[in-house]
């Protein structure tokens, strides 16, 4: 997994690319730290370029949500497609984390 952060208006948009699996735990922890440190209240994970997510990846998204809650930031998942959208739908992530198309 790779990522890039872009600041737009009142939100920080993090575009994830590639595959989000257990092997990305350390990288995602670093990303969560960066998200917590920026001053914007709305943090968006853009999943449109993410090709694959496994159960560990879902767990890491939930950790990110918890950390953003602790930092009093709004956390949103955006643009999931294909396998990623199917897995997030089956896991009913939208009941826990707001999702946008």
C-alpha positions as CSV (number, residue, x, y, z in Angstrom):
1,X,0.0,0.0,0.0
2,X,1.1,3.5,-0.8
3,X,-0.6,6.8,0.0
4,X,-0.6,10.4,-0.7
5,X,-2.2,13.3,1.3
6,X,-3.8,16.3,-0.3
7,X,-5.4,19.2,1.6
8,X,-8.6,20.4,0.0
9,X,-10.8,23.2,1.4
10,X,-11.7,21.9,4.9
11,X,-10.6,18.3,4.6
12,X,-7.4,16.2,4.3
13,X,-7.8,13.6,1.6
14,X,-5.6,10.5,1.9
15,X,-5.5,8.4,-1.3
16,X,-4.6,4.8,-0.6
17,X,-3.2,2.8,-3.6
18,X,-2.5,-0.9,-4.1
19,X,-3.4,-3.5,-1.5
20,X,-4.2,-3.0,2.2
21,X,-3.2,-6.2,4.2
22,X,-1.7,-7.2,7.5
23,X,1.8,-6.4,6.0
24,X,0.8,-2.7,5.9
25,X,0.2,-2.3,9.7
26,X,3.3,-0.2,10.4
27,X,2.7,2.0,7.3
28,X,-0.9,2.6,8.3
29,X,0.1,3.4,11.9
30,X,2.4,6.1,10.5
31,X,-0.4,7.4,8.3
32,X,-2.8,7.5,11.2
33,X,-0.3,9.6,13.2
34,X,0.0,12.0,10.3
35,X,-3.8,12.3,10.1
36,X,-4.0,13.0,13.8
37,X,-1.4,15.7,13.6
38,X,-2.8,17.9,10.8
39,X,-5.2,20.6,11.9
40,X,-8.1,19.8,9.7
41,X,-11.2,18.3,11.4
42,X,-12.3,16.2,8.4
43,X,-10.1,13.3,7.4
44,X,-11.1,11.3,4.3
45,X,-9.6,8.0,3.1
46,X,-10.0,7.9,-0.6
47,X,-10.2,4.2,-1.5
48,X,-10.8,4.6,-5.2
49,X,-7.3,3.4,-6.1
50,X,-7.2,0.6,-3.5
51,X,-7.4,-2.7,-5.3
52,X,-7.7,-5.2,-2.4
53,X,-8.4,-5.2,1.3
54,X,-8.3,-8.2,3.7
55,X,-9.8,-8.7,7.2
56,X,-6.6,-7.2,8.8
57,X,-7.0,-4.2,6.5
58,X,-10.6,-3.7,7.7
59,X,-9.3,-3.9,11.3
60,X,-6.8,-1.2,10.5
61,X,-9.5,1.0,9.1
62,X,-11.4,0.6,12.3
63,X,-8.3,1.5,14.3
64,X,-8.0,4.7,12.2
65,X,-11.6,5.5,13.0
66,X,-11.0,5.1,16.7
67,X,-7.9,7.3,16.6
68,X,-9.7,10.0,14.7
69,X,-12.5,9.9,17.3
70,X,-9.9,10.4,20.0
71,X,-8.5,13.3,18.2
72,X,-12.0,14.8,17.7
73,X,-11.8,14.5,13.9
74,X,-14.5,13.3,11.5
75,X,-13.4,10.2,9.6
76,X,-14.9,9.2,6.3
77,X,-14.2,6.5,3.7
78,X,-14.7,7.5,0.1
79,X,-14.8,5.9,-3.3
80,X,-14.5,2.2,-2.6
81,X,-15.0,0.1,-5.7
82,X,-14.7,-3.5,-6.8
83,X,-13.4,-6.0,-4.3
84,X,-12.9,-3.3,-1.7
85,X,-16.5,-2.1,-1.8
86,X,-17.8,-5.7,-1.7
87,X,-15.7,-6.6,1.4
88,X,-16.6,-3.3,3.2
89,X,-20.3,-4.0,2.4
90,X,-20.2,-7.6,3.6
91,X,-18.5,-6.4,6.8
92,X,-21.1,-3.7,7.2
93,X,-18.5,-1.0,7.8
94,X,-20.9,1.8,6.9
95,X,-22.7,1.1,10.2
96,X,-19.5,2.2,12.0
97,X,-17.7,4.5,9.5
98,X,-19.4,7.0,7.2
99,X,-18.9,6.1,3.6
100,X,-19.3,8.3,0.5
101,X,-19.3,7.3,-3.2
